[in-house]
Amino acid sequence: MRLAIIGLGKMGGNMTRRLCRGDIEVVGYNRSRGIIDTLEKEEGMIASESVADAIGKLSSPRVVWLMLPDGDPTENMIKDVMSMLSKGDLIVDGGNSNYHDTQRRGSMLAEKGIDYIDVGTSGGVWGLDNGYCMMVGGEKKALTVLEPVLKVLAPGPETGWAHVGPVGAGHFTKMVHNGIEYGMMQAFAEGFALIRGKKEFDVDLAELAEIWRHGSVVRSWLLDLSAESLKEDQSLADIAPYVSDSGEGRWTAIEAIDQGVSSPVMTLALFMRFTSQDEEGYSNRILSMMRNAFGGHAIKKS
């Protein structure tokens, strides 16, 4: 089988490597040329000079898989690719698009007779070796065309991926997946900080994390990664206390509000990331001012 992958960044590039090693022919395109040349040389990927060139090297039904940032980059590329495809061809969005956008795009493409599949993809930089977890949304008939690709990308041909519903369901379930991820990460971070704060016990965090990895009910891949990092450095002095958010945590919080579903853990984990990003700390300045005004408590000057 042959498909085109547009966007050869960290995820797209490693997915291309895994597919090439699994005997799937990949025609690759990226805005910067370097990674195209690298993948062509190292993995046998079929290089292309442009999106049109990549699509021109496919045969019907043509499959174009996008691995691009959400928003305008994906929106504009879908419109460009759509103009080059015909009825029965397939566009796959494997990025972290908002599921509302995905549903709208699915309707737009359906009017042209072009199939659309959204793949919520998890696995990060480890996906190349371990395989990717994939939540697939779209029509089942379109999924049949894509199955050989999914079976190579997944941890196993029948494990780690599934058709979860119609167009939008893949990105929706991946969004909630990321919300859960926020909560799990926050819990581990708070736990290790609490243990480190008990100076009289002087607990070796790396050793503790390693203990928890075996038989504990909190064992997980996140713990595995934390244990490896703590072996190298427990002080983390070179890491700034700033945690970014990709956007999916925000979408999850909005969805919880829209549904009226109580999701305090995921939502608070998101707010804690906002707190880490707040360099001005204006709300805390207001709090200090009020405390001084009603109680005469001292204000610490910056």
PyMOL commands that set and color helices and strands:
alter all, ss='L'
color gray80, all
select helices_A, chain A and resi 10-21+33-43+51-56+72-82+99-110+124-130+140-153+169-197+205-212+221-232+248-259+264-277+282-295
alter helices_A, ss='H'
color red, helices_A
select strands_A, chain A and resi 2-6+25-29+46-47+63-66+90-93+115-122+133-137+161-165
alter strands_A, ss='S'
color yellow, strands_A
deselect
rebuild
show_as cartoon
